[in-house]
Amino acid sequence: MLFHSILFYVFATVMIGAALGVVFARNPVHSVLFLVLTFFESAMLWLLAEAEFLAIVLVLVYVGAVMVLFLFVIMMLEVTIEAVKSGLVRYARLAIVISLVMAFQLIQLIWFRGSGGEISGGFVPNPEGYDNTKALGAVLYTEHVYAFEIAAVVLLVAIVAAITLTMRKRPGLKVQNIAEQVAVRAKDRVRIVKMDAEKKS
């Protein structure tokens, strides 16, 4: 119980500090690294609450989507690839520190759960055989199905808007006309020339 409370406050403190780092970091790359740490700490709190599905989704979806955030930062701010490569050495130290903190906390949590420690302080323990993934799916597709569909539409609009914002006219860019390609006829593109056969002397 005491160790569970210690883990909770440690994870929560690191998460709050990382969230502040996202806001106050002057470098966008530092902000993204702090954002990764914030999501990871949130996943640790979900694991403490025995919500394994939400924790895995948070890591796979949000932490994985941070790579897309890198892409949009480079595309919209027109950061050159050479500048990004030259800054990798500078950002490597912060990335290594954040990775070590994440690995240490994950190993600590796995060790605590493997040693038979009770993870129920502050939370109601789940009954034997309870599957939070099944319960979440049942609630999501019955009681909150309309909210779920609306959220999907909003995300689709956000994706289209992001793609539209990153589309700019660049000099020398070749654009293909799909309608002209579909409407093309073979006789307009191919010319057959008949020639007499030549014999070598």
N, C-alpha and C positions, 0 to 999 in steps of 0.2 A: 504493500500500500504506500509506504513512504517512498520507495524507489520509483513507483509509478507517478507519484506527485512530482518528484524531482525531474523525471523525464518530461512530464507535461510542461513544467515551467521553463525547462531548458529549451525545449522545442519552440515554445511560444515566444520566449525572449529572442531567440535567434531569428524567428520569422518576423517579428516586429522590427528588429534591427535591419534585416534584409529589405523589408518593405520601405523603410525610411531611406535605405541606400538606393532603391529604385527611383525614388522621388528626387533626392538631393544629389545624386551623382551627376557630374557635369558631362561625362563621356557616355555616349549611348551604348557602347559596348559594355561598360561597367554596369549600366542600368540593366542590361539584358542578363548579365551574370547574376546580379542580385535578384532578378526576377526568377531565374532558375532556382536559386536557393530558397526563395519564398514559397514557390510551389512545392518544393521537396519537403520543407518543414510542414506545410499544410498536409501533405500526404502522410507524414509521420503522425500527426495528430489524428488523422482518420484511422490509421492503424491502431492507435491507442484506444480509439472508440470502437474497435472491431468492425470497422467498415472497410474491409479489404478491397472490395470492388471500386469504391469511390477513390481510394488511395491509388490503385493501379491506373484507373482512368485519368486521374489528375497528373500522374507522371507521364503516361504514354501520350495523352492528348495535348496537355498544356506545355509540358517541358519539351515535347517533340515539336510543338508549333513554334517554339522560340526560334528554331532554325529558320522558319518562314519569316519571323520578325527580323532576323539578321538580313534576309534577302530584301525585304521592303526598305530597311534602313539604307542599304547600299543603293537600291534603285531610286528611291525618292530623294535622297540627299546627294546622289551622284558621287558617292565615295569611290575613288579609283581602287582597282584591285591591288596596285602597287602599294598604296597607302595602307590598305588592310594587311597585306603581307608584312610590311615593315613594322606594324604595330602588334603583331602576334607575340613577339618576344616580350614586349612591355606588358601585355595583358596575361601572359602565361602565369606569372606569379599569383595574381589574384584568382585565376581559374584553378590553379593547383590547390590553393588554400581552401577555396569553396568546395572543391571535390573531396579533399581530405575530411572536412567537417561533415559533409554528407555521408561519406563512407563510414566514418567513426560512429555517427548516430545510428545508421542503419544496422551496423554490426552489433551495436549495443542493444538495440531493440530486439534483434533476432536472438541474441544470446539470452536476453531476459525472458522472452517467450519460450525459448527452448528449455530453459531451466525450470519451467513449471510455475513461473511467477503469475500471480493473478493480475489481470489487466481489467480491473473493474472499478477502480477508485474514481468516484464522481460520475460513473456511467452504470446503467443497469446491465448486468451480464446477460448475454444472449442464451436462450435455452439450448439444450443439446440437439444437434441436427438442424439448427437454424441456418438458413441460407439467405444472406442479405441481398445477394444478386437477384434471386427469385422474388423476394419481397419488394425490392426496388422496381423490378420490371412490372410486377402486378399493379403497383400503385401508379407507375408512370403511364401505363397504357390503359388504365381504367378511369381513375379519378382526375388525372391531370393530362389527359391525352390532348386536349385542345391547346393547353399552354405549351406542351411539347411540340406540337405542330407549328404554333406561332413562333416559337424560338427557332425552329428549323428554317422557317421563311426569313426571319430576321438575319440569321447567319448567312443564308444564300444571298440576300441583298448586300450584306457587308462584303462578301467575297466579290460580287460583281462590281461594287463601288471601289474596292481596292484595286482590282484589275484595271478599271477605267482610269483611276488616278495615276497609275504607273504607265499608261500608254501615252507616249509623247511622239511627236514627229521628229525623226532624226535625219540629218542630211545623209544622202546616199543609201537610205533604207529601201530595199526592193519589196514591194507589196504585190501579192498575186490577186487577180480578180477571179474568184471562184465561178461566177456566172459565165464569164467568157470561156473558161476552161471546160465547163460542162457543155456549153453550146457549140463547141468547135466541131467541125466536120473533117473527115479524113481527107477529102479532095482539096480542102483548103490548106492542108499541112503537108501532104505527101504528093510528090510528083514522080511519076514513073516514066523513065526515059528508055526508049528502045534503041539499041545499038546493034549493028552487025558484028558478028563474031570475027575476031582478027586471028589470023594464023601467023605463028612465028616462022620465019624463013630459016 
